[in-house]
Amino acid sequence: MLDVASGTGRHTRWFLDRGYDVVAVDRDVSGLDDIGEHDRLEMVEVDLEDGEPFPLRNRRFAGVVVTNYLYRPILDQLVSAVASGGALIYETFSAGNERFGRPTRPEFLLRPGELLDVVRGELRVVAFEDLVVDQPRPAAVQRIAAVRDPETGR
C-alpha cells in the first residue's frame, strides 16, 4: 500500500493493523515516529513538490491512497503506481470549497470531473462522487475508487 501525504498516518495505521505492508510518503514523517520501527512500514520523507521526479515512479502498489492532498504534476504517476489488480482511492477538496473555507486557491481544488479525467483509459472507475459533505466539517470534495484490471492492465 502507498499512503501519499501520510501526515500522522491515519491510513497507514489502518492498513498496518490489517496486515498490509505500507509505504508512507510525506515531507515530514515525524507523525509516524511512534510506529517508525514497524516491520511492515517503510517511511519515505520527501517533498513531492520540489520539482524532482516522483521518488517511487518505478514501484507498483496493491493500493494507492491519497486524501486531502493535490499536486497535479504527480497525478499521472500516482495512477501509474497502481499495480495490476490494485486500487486507487483518492479524496480531496474540489471547486466550490471556497465557500466553506480553506483551501480556497484553485491549485488546491479539483476541477469538476478531474479525478475521472486522471484515471480515464488507465483504471476502471468503481465509484465516483463530487459532492458537499458535512463531516468532519462542511467541504466540497471529489472521491474516486478505481482499479487496474489484471488482465488488460487498465
VENRAJO-V796575 format. One record per pair of residues at least 12 apart in sequence whose C-alpha atoms are under 6 Angstrom apart, sorted by sequence separation. I is the first residue (numbers start at 1). J is the second residue. If there is no record, write none. Layout:
i->(I/I)
j->(J/J)
This chain:
i->(130/129/95/129/94/95/128/29/93/94/95/128/28/127/6/23/27/127/6/21/22/23/24/25/26/27/126/2/5/6/23/25/26/27/61/126/1/2/3/4/5/60/61/62/125/60/61/124/8/60/63/67/69/123/124/8/62/63/64/65/66/67/68/123/63/65/67/123/123/122/70/100/97/97/96/94/93/94/93/94/92/92/91/91/90/90/89/89/88/88/87/1/87/1/86/1/2/3/4/86/1/85/84/85/85/84/84)
j->(142/142/109/143/109/110/143/45/109/110/111/144/45/144/24/41/45/145/25/40/41/42/43/44/45/46/145/22/25/26/43/45/46/47/81/146/22/23/24/25/26/81/82/83/146/82/83/146/31/83/86/90/92/146/147/32/86/87/88/89/90/91/92/147/88/90/92/148/154/154/108/139/139/140/140/140/140/141/141/142/141/142/142/143/143/144/144/145/145/146/146/61/147/62/147/63/64/65/66/148/64/148/148/149/150/150/153)
